[in-house]
Amino acid sequence: MAKGWRQWGESEARAVLEELARSGESEVSFCRRRGIGRARLRYWRQRFAESDPRPAFVPVDLHSTVSKATAAEIAIRVGDIAVCVREDLDVEHVARLVEALMRRTRAC
């Protein structure tokens, strides 16, 4: 085992994934700042997705230097659900939102 590396428990993994979601950072920047491997996050995200079919809450930061009136919007449709988001939102946030919607439609 590498020095400084230790295995996560489920509660620690959930806490880190929640911190990532609240941070508004991209996965790359979050991992770099915390010294965490992206593979570790992907492993736990996938493990929780397989064990929990409920859609995850995906926070979206609406505070931006671009005003809502000038930001272009895109519509994303997953099954019978449509979501409109500003085009300038973080791609990682939008991807997590789409993944959560896809899990929800598969669970129904």
N, C-alpha and C positions, 0 to 999 in steps of 0.2 A: 504494500500500500504506500502510495506517495505521501511524503510529509505534508501535513496540512489538509489532506483529503480525508473525508470521512463520509460514511454512508448516511443518507437522509432517511428519516422515518416519514410515514405518511403525513403526519401533522406538520412537520417542517416543510415538506414539499408543497403542501397546500398553502402554507403561509407565504412561501417564496413566490408561488404562482399568483397569489392574490396581490402581493406587493408589486410584481411586474405589471399586472393589470391596472393597479391604481397609479403607477408611476407615469404612465403616458409615454414611456420610452420605447424605442424599438427593442426587440429581443436582443439584438447584437449589442447595442449600447448598454442595456441593463446587465447583460452577462459580463461584459468587459468591466463595468464599474464594480460589480460584485465579485468578480473572479470566479464565475460559474461557467461551466461548459454548456453550450447550447444543446448538446446531445442529452445532457441530464434533464434539462427542462422539457425537451421533446418526449423523453421517456415517461416522465411523470404526467405530462399533459395527456399523452396517449393512454397511459394506465388508468387515469381518472375518467377519461372519456369512455373507455370500455366498461368500467364498473358503474358509471353514473350516467344513464341515458337522458337525464333531464338537461334541458338547455342551460348553459352557463350564462351568468350575467356578464356582459361585456361592457364596461364603462367606456364612454366616448367623451373626450374632452372637447367641449364646444368653444372654449376660450381660444381665440386666435387673433393675430394682428389683422387678418382679413375679415372685413365685415360680412355678416350673413347676406347682406343685399348684393355684394359683388362676387361672392364665391359661387362657382358653378356647382351644380348638384348632379349626382349620379343615382340611378335607381338600381337596386339589386333585388331580384326576385328569386326566392328559393321555395319551390312548391307553391302553395297558395299565399305565401307571405311576401310582401314587398316592403323594402326599407329604402328611404331616400336619405343619402348622406352628402355632406359637402365634399367636393372633389379634393379639397386640400387637407383632409384628415389623414392621419398616419396610416399607412398601408397595413401595418401589423395589426392595428386595432380593427380595421375593416375586415381583414382576413379572419380574425378571431370571431367577429360578429357573424360572418358568413358560416364559419365552421359550427358555431353554436346553433344557428338556424338549421343547418343541414342535419345535425344530430337530433334536433327536435322533430323534424319532418320524418326522419327514419324511425323514431320512437313511437310515432302516432300510428 
